[in-house]
Amino acid sequence: MSKRDYYEVLEVSKSASAEEIKKAYRKKALKFHPDKNPGDKEAEDKFKEAAEAYEVLGNAEKRQRYDQFGHAGVGGASGGGFGGGGMSMDDIFSHFGDIFGGGFGGFSGFGGFGGSSRGGQRVNKGSNLRVKVKLTLKEIANGVEKKIKVKKYVSCDHCNGTGADGGTAYSNCSTCGGSGQVTRVANTILGQMQTRSACPTCNGEGKTITKKCAHCNGDGVLRTEEVVSINIPAGVEEGMQLSVSGKGNAARRGGINGDLLVLIQEEKHPELIRDGSDLIYHLQLSVPDAILGTPAEIPTVESKVKVKIEPGTQPGKILRLRGKGLPEVNSYHRGDLLVRVNVWIPSDVSKEEKKTLEKLKESDSFTPKAGNEQNGFFSKMKDIF
């Protein structure tokens, strides 16, 4: 199946700026992120497709080749990226983590105690932890420091995380001699073949405990509760994930701590609706106020501001309060507050009110005229309500 046009994938024009392309990808990535669409294969495919499109259009040189030659200009080795679509989800998260700002690493997976090799010996890696943090619009607008309690494994104080009594009850592994690796020689038709692997006796650590720590039973870690401070930047969105390095589980018998992964959740505002960096507010006006004009108080994330509603304001009119929206992550741009005017029509009126309305109905001012905005009054009311 042929690939879709990358501009079509991100829903941007071919003349879109780099910032517009970045913003479009960011929106797609959040919409189709696997964490928000668990088990949804179609969403995962769209997530990968958007990442592939941004990998090309987000790079000036690759974008120029793509504009000139299409997919053929960025395929294979010359594409320098997804090529035939062989990158894994982890590759995508690692490659595009910076799109969400400096504090937002890849949406990495989570597992048990891992490990890596350093100088031939195995280095333990603590597992990552994941927590959810709910934020109000005000906290999102300004950024906030959150202190949360996390149940986690920490390094044992009694043995300094070594797992050995007093931190010194160690000896070199008798199997590998302290190297952490064993070499095996096998005879084959091609001659002798040597292979190296982690020592099965010490699990690649190069040493064994002669006397275990009584407090942690030789693991070097204890489960406890810790308060972690998290600095959340302004402008984050629902579904974003913040990575706090080294605040995950401690590694068994020393090594590298895992990370704390913080999933952002938004609390709904009672009056404001978020649309990216913009905010939307529905202002309800009575018919007399719409006709005669009136001052109105509009809520923002910080306080309230007063605006003047001009006489003859039509239903559906949008007032834009610039800079009263939300900031974007790691950007100087701030969105606007859009005030949508709704006119409330009463469904029941008194006899006196009905007589007054009948008189007004006969007035020339209340008679729709060709080309007059009032011709669309009822259709607009239908759209709004």
N, C-alpha and C positions, 0 to 999 in steps of 0.2 A: 504494500500500500504506500502510495506516495505521501511525502510529508506535506503538511499544510504550510502556507506562507507564514513566516515568522511574525510579520507585522499583524497578520490576521489573528495569530495565536494570542498575542498580547493586546490586541484590539487598539492599535495605535496607527497613525498615518505614517507614510514613508518619509514625511518631513518632520516627524516628531523629534524633539530635542532629547539629549541623553538623559536629562532629568525626568522627562515625561516617560521615557522607556523604563527607567528605573522604578518610577512610581507605579507604572502599569504592572510590571513584574511582581513588585512587592504585594500589590493587591491580589494578583492571581495566586501567588505562593501562599498567602494567608487563607484565601478562600478554599484552596484544594489541598491544604496541608494534611498529611495522614493523621495527625493528632486530632484534627477536627472532623475527619471522615474515616473513622476506623473501619477496616474491612471493605471499603469502597474502592474497587479496582479501577473504576472509571475516573474517580477523583485522583487516584494515584497516577494514572496515565497522564491526566491533564497537568498535574503537578510537575511531572518529568518533562512534559512537552513545553511548559512555560519556562522551565529552567534551561532547556536546550535553546529556546528562542532568545532568552536573555544572554546566554553565554556568547552568542554571536552578535546580537544587536547592541549589547552593552559594551562591546569592544570596537573602537573606531575603525581599526584596520580590517577586522573580520566583517564588519558591517559594510565597508566599502566593497570588499570582494563579493559579499552576498548580493549587494545591490547590482553589481556588474554581471555576475555569473550565476546567481541563484544558489541553490543547495550544492551544486557541483563545485562552487568556489570555496566552500567551507567544509567539504566532506573529507573523510579520511584523515591523513596526517596533517594536511594543510588546514583542516578545521581546528586542530589543536584542542579539541574538547570532547564533545559527545560522539562525534563521528557517527558510527552506526548505532548509537544509543546504548553503548556498553557500560556506561557509568552506573554504579549502584546508588541507592538512596543516600548512603553515608557519604559517597563522593559528592553528591549534590549539596548536602548539608554543609560539608567542609568547604566546598568551592564558593558557595554563595552566602555563607554566614554573615559576611560584612554588609550585606544589603540591608540588614535590620539595625545597623549601628554597631559601635565598638563593643558594647557589652553583650551583644547577642551572637553567640557562637552557633555552631550547627545544631540542629534539632537532633542531637545524638541519641543513640540508643542506650539502654541500661543493662547491666549484667552483673554477674557475681564478681568475685575477686579475679582480676586479670593479672597480667604480668608482662614484662618485657625483659630484654637481655641487655646487660650492661657489663662490659668487660668479661664476657663469657658466663657471668653469673646471672641468675634470674632476679629481677627486681619486681616485687609485688606491687600491684596497683589496686587501690581501694575502689569499690563500686560507686557509681554515681547515685545520688538521691534526687527525687523529684517531688516538688511541692507546688501547690497552687496558691496564688495570692490575688485576692480581690481588691480592686482599686475603684475609687470614686472618680468622677470626671474632674473634680478639683485636684485630686492627687495626680491624675494623668496630666493635667494642664501644667502643673508646677514641678513635677518630679517629687519623689518622696523617699525617705529612709524607713524601711520596715524592719522590725525586729520580730523574728518568728522562732518558735521553739521547734527543734528538730530532734527526733529520736535517731541516734546514729551510733556507729562504732567509733570510739576514740582510742588513741594510743594509751596503753597501760602506763600509769605513772610509776608503778613499783618496779617495772623492768625496763622503763624507757622504750616500750614497744618492741623489745627484742624477743620476748617470750621466755627468756632465760632468767633463772633466779639471780637477782642482783644485777642483771644485765650483762653478766660476764661468763655464765656457765655454758660456754660454747667450746666446741672443738672442731677442727677441720674434718670434713666428711671423709671417712675411711675409703669409701668407694671411688670418689673422684679426686681425692687429695686436695680438696678446696677449690677446684676449678669450676665446679658446678656443671661440668659436662663429662660425658663418657664417650670414648671412641670405640667403635666396633669394627672389626675386620672380617669381611666375608670373602670366601673364595668363589669366583665365578669363572665362566668360560673365557672371560676377558682378562682374568687375573684377579689380584686382590683388590677389593673395594673397601674404602674406609668411609664410615658415616659417623657423624657426631649428633648427639642428642642430650637433652637435659638429664641430669643424673636422677635415677629413680629413687635413690635413697634419701637425698636431701631436697628433691624437687627443684634442682638447679640453683639452690642457694649457696652451695659450697661449704656449708657448716651444719652441724647438728647440735641440738641442745642436750647437754649432759644432765641438767637438772631444771625441770620446768618451773616457771613462775607460779606460785600457789594462787595468785589473785586472778590471773587470766588463763590458767591452765595451759600455758605455752603458746597461746594464740597471739599474744602481744596487743590485743585489743579488748576493750570492754564496751558494752552497750549502755548508753546513758542518754540524757537529754541536754541539748546545748542550745543557747540562744544565739542566733546568727543575724547580723545586721546586713541588710541588702539595700544598696543604693539604686533605686529604679529611676532611670532618666525620664524626662518629660516627653510626652507624645507617644508612649507605647500603645499597642492595640491588642484587642482580644486575640488570643492564640499565639502571640509572640512568646519566645522563651529566652530567658536570661540565664547565662551560665556564670556561676560564682566559683572560680577556680579554687580547688583545695578544700572546699567546705563539705565534701561528701564523706563517705565512710573512710576511716583510716585503714591502711593496708595491714594485713597480718604479718607480724614479725618484721615491721619496718617496711619502708618503701614510699610510694607516692599516694597521697590521698586522692580520692575521687572528687568529682565536682558536684555542686548543688545546682540542679536545673530548676528554674523557677518559671512556671507557666502563668502567663498573665490572663486574668479574667476581669471583665468590666462589670461594675454594678450599674444597673439601669438608673438613669436620672429621672426623677418624677415629671420633669417638664421638657427637657432637652433631648433631642435625638442626634446621635452621632452619625456623620457621613464622612469617613476619612478624617481629615483635619477640620472639616466644617461642622457646624452645629445647626440644627433646625429647630425652630420654635413655632408652634401654631398659635397665632393670636386670634382670639374669638372677639368679634365686635358685634354690637347690636346694629340694627338697620339705621337708627338715628345717628349713632356715632360714625358709621361709615359715610353717611351723607353729610353730616355737619363737621366732621373732624373732631379729634379728641386727643389729649395726651395719654400715653400708655406706658406702663412699666414692663420692661422686658427682662426676664432673668438671664444671667450669664453664669459661668462656672464660679465666678468670684462673688458677685453681688447682683444688683439690679440697675439697669440704666433706663432713663426716660427718653422716649421718642415721641415725635409729633406726627399724628395721623392726619394727613391732609384731607380737607373736605372732598367728597366725591370719590373716595378710595374704593376701587373695585375689588370684588371677591377674587382671590387667587393672586393678588399683587404680592410681590416679594420685596421686602426691604432688606438691604444688605448692610450689616454692621461690620465693617472691615476690621480685621485683627482681633475680633472677639471670639474666635474659635479656638482650636487647639494647635499646639506646635507640632511639627514633625520631628521624629527622632534624629538627632545630630544634624539639625538644619535650622537656619534662621527664619524659615518660612512659618507663618502662622495662618491658620484658616480663618474663615469669617463666620459670623452668626447670621443665618438666613431666617428672616421673620416672614412667615407665610400668613397672609390675612384671610381669615375665614369670617363670613358674615352669618350670624345666627338668625334664622327665620322662625318666629314662634309658630307653633302648630295650633294654638288656641288663643283667641283674643276676645275681649269683652265687647258688648254691644256698642259702648261709647267708642272704643278703639276701632271697631269695624266701621262706624260712621265716619270717623276721621280718615281712615284709609280710603273709603269710598270717595271722599272729597279730594284726597290727594291723587287718586287714580285719574280724576278728571283734569288735573293740572297738566299744563303743557310740559312741565319739567319732568313728569313721570311717564310721559308718552315716548316709547322707543322710536328713534329716528334712524333712517338709513345712514350707515357709516358711523353711527354713534356707538361707543363702547358698551352702552347700556343694552344694545341689542343682544349681546351675549350674556346678559346678567343671569338668566335662568340656566343656561347651559353650563356656565361656570359654577353655579351653585350645585348643579347635579354632579359635576366632576369632583367638587370638594367634599360633598356629603355622601 
